[in-house]
Amino acid sequence: MNPTWLRLEIATGGLSLIGASSLVIYGEVFAPSGTVSVSDGCKIFGRVAASGFQITALGIVEQP
């Protein structure tokens, strides 16, 4: 999969990936006024741009 094919643009607020170890996003996440949180084995394969960023409890972010 190509992570540049999907781009999530979140105008207000952020994104939390929590509690589903099989949850994977292949793409870019853009949240200029929010926080992106990745935990509990969730994964983002792509780029993240946000005002806040948090990785906990086995969360994974991998850039292409």
C-alpha positions in Angstrom: 0.0 0.0 0.0 1.1 3.5 -0.7 0.7 5.8 2.3 0.5 8.9 0.1 -2.9 7.8 -1.3 -4.8 8.7 1.8 -4.6 12.1 3.6 -6.7 12.8 6.7 -7.1 16.5 7.2 -8.7 17.3 10.6 -9.6 21.0 10.8 -10.3 21.2 14.5 -9.5 18.6 17.2 -7.3 15.6 16.9 -7.1 11.9 16.3 -6.9 9.1 18.9 -6.1 5.5 17.9 -6.7 3.6 21.1 -7.8 0.1 22.1 -7.8 -1.9 18.9 -4.5 -3.6 18.3 -5.5 -4.4 14.7 -6.2 -0.7 13.8 -3.8 0.4 11.1 -3.8 3.6 9.0 -1.8 3.7 5.8 -1.7 7.4 5.0 -0.9 10.9 6.2 -2.6 12.6 9.2 -2.7 16.4 9.3 -4.2 18.0 12.5 -2.7 21.5 12.8 -4.8 22.4 15.9 -5.0 19.1 17.6 -3.1 16.1 19.1 -2.6 12.8 17.4 -2.4 9.9 19.9 -1.3 6.3 19.0 -1.4 3.6 21.6 -2.4 0.0 22.4 -0.6 -1.6 19.4 -2.3 0.7 16.8 -0.2 1.8 13.9 0.2 4.6 11.4 2.3 3.9 8.3 2.8 7.3 6.9 3.4 10.9 8.0 1.9 12.9 10.9 1.7 16.7 11.2 0.0 18.0 14.3 0.3 20.5 17.1 0.7 17.7 19.6 1.8 14.1 19.2 1.8 11.2 21.7 2.8 7.5 21.4 2.2 5.2 24.3 1.6 1.5 25.1 3.2 -0.1 22.0 1.8 2.5 19.5 3.8 2.5 16.2 4.3 5.3 13.7 6.5 4.4 10.7 7.4 6.8 7.9 7.7 5.5 4.4 
